Amino acid sequence: MTRDRFRRLVADAVASIPHEFRQRLQNVAIVVEDEPPAEILADMGIEPPDTLFGLYQGVPLTERRWDHGNTLPDRISLYQFPIEDVCETDDDVVTEIGETLIHEVGHFFGLSEEEIEEIEDRYWHDRTGEPVDAEDPSTEDDDPEQNS
């Protein structure tokens, strides 16, 4: 996939974020890079074959003081090659861009890795790790206790 096409898909994903959240994404640069830098992977203790699809760098909204300002933009990087490597189709790329972007935006809003993973498990994946099909009721949990 060309870089221009990938960037258009990222722009579409950003445009799909609900307005009330998107308007709060001020002073945030969303960039596309080929791969995560080796230093970042080393700092995070990520070794091949594992990698990153995206990374938020900045000060989350929940940690900003009243005098936060006149700073460089926070940064959300999306890594094109790792995303493409795990995807079989262009539709898979679109889905992975969307999920990765929402994950990193969650960090911008101050959510921890654990909180984001809980949200992803609840709304995007069933207990087997497979994506949940919103149109297919058989993927929903039958146990109301587990859904609270």
Secondary structure in CASP SS format (residue, H / E / C, confidence):
PFRMAT SS
TARGET T0000
AUTHOR 0000-0000-0000
METHOD secondary structure of the structure
MODEL  1
M C 1.00
T C 1.00
R H 1.00
D H 1.00
R H 1.00
F H 1.00
R H 1.00
R H 1.00
L H 1.00
V H 1.00
A H 1.00
D H 1.00
A H 1.00
V H 1.00
A H 1.00
S C 1.00
I C 1.00
P C 1.00
H H 1.00
E H 1.00
F H 1.00
R H 1.00
Q C 1.00
R C 1.00
L C 1.00
Q C 1.00
N C 1.00
V E 1.00
A E 1.00
I E 1.00
V E 1.00
V E 1.00
E E 1.00
D C 1.00
E C 1.00
P C 1.00
P C 1.00
A H 1.00
E H 1.00
I H 1.00
L H 1.00
A H 1.00
D H 1.00
M C 1.00
G C 1.00
I C 1.00
E C 1.00
P C 1.00
P C 1.00
D C 1.00
T C 1.00
L C 1.00
F C 1.00
G E 1.00
L E 1.00
Y E 1.00
Q E 1.00
G C 1.00
V C 1.00
P C 1.00
L H 1.00
T H 1.00
E H 1.00
R C 1.00
R C 1.00
W C 1.00
D C 1.00
H C 1.00
G C 1.00
N C 1.00
T C 1.00
L C 1.00
P C 1.00
D E 1.00
R E 1.00
I E 1.00
S E 1.00
L E 1.00
Y E 1.00
Q H 1.00
F H 1.00
P H 1.00
I H 1.00
E H 1.00
D H 1.00
V H 1.00
C C 1.00
E C 1.00
T C 1.00
D H 1.00
D H 1.00
D H 1.00
V H 1.00
V H 1.00
T H 1.00
E H 1.00
I H 1.00
G H 1.00
E H 1.00
T H 1.00
L H 1.00
I H 1.00
H H 1.00
E H 1.00
V H 1.00
G H 1.00
H H 1.00
F H 1.00
F C 1.00
G C 1.00
L C 1.00
S C 1.00
E H 1.00
E H 1.00
E H 1.00
I H 1.00
E H 1.00
E H 1.00
I H 1.00
E H 1.00
D H 1.00
R H 1.00
Y H 1.00
W C 1.00
H E 1.00
D C 1.00
R C 1.00
T C 1.00
G C 1.00
E C 1.00
P E 1.00
V C 1.00
D C 1.00
A C 1.00
E C 1.00
D C 1.00
P H 1.00
S H 1.00
T H 1.00
E C 1.00
D C 1.00
D C 1.00
D C 1.00
P H 1.00
E H 1.00
Q H 1.00
N H 1.00
S C 1.00
END
